[in-house]
């Protein structure tokens, strides 16, 4: 995935929100997605690009799970836009733009 393509896509997403791209940085990749830190003048977002084509995304369930975790005191990102609602894919891949929460993943296993 080319950084320039992601930058162009993030610029379009922020424009849709009435914002301008200030900075974008690649953060990490996992088994199912890559994550980019997208910064405007006003806010910081996480752009997740789903690399696993067969990964099931249910935005209603995802929103419910995030709300439950947040109500229990957990730090979770809030969804802003996604490929289903925005009705467009990035290079044939699904994506989500969320608020950015700084931190690290706990160790698995």
C-alpha positions, 0 to 999 in steps of 0.5 A, a space after each residue: 500500500 502506497 503512502 501517497 494513495 492513503 494520503 489522497 484518500 485521507 484528504 478526501 475523507 477529511 474534506 467530507 468532514 469539513 477538515 484539512 489533512 495536516 499529517 498522516 503516519 503509518 502506525 502498524 499492521 496486524 492480521 486483519 488491517 493496517 492502521 494510519 494516524 490521520 491528523 487535521 488541525 482540530 482532531 486526530 483520527 485512526 484510519 483502519 484499512 481492512 486487509 482481510 477480505 473475509 473479515 466480517 464487519 457488522 457496524 451495528 454490532 461494533 458500535 454496541 460492543 464499543 459502547 459497552 466497553 466505554 460504559 464499563 470504563 474502557 478506552 475505546 475509539 468512536 467511529 466517525 465514518 466507514 466504507 459501508 456508510 460512505 459507500 466507497 472502498 479504498 483500493 477495493 478494501 473496506 475501511 473505518 475512520 475512528 477517533 484516535 486513542 493513544 496507547 498500545 495493544 495488550 499482549 495476546 496469548 
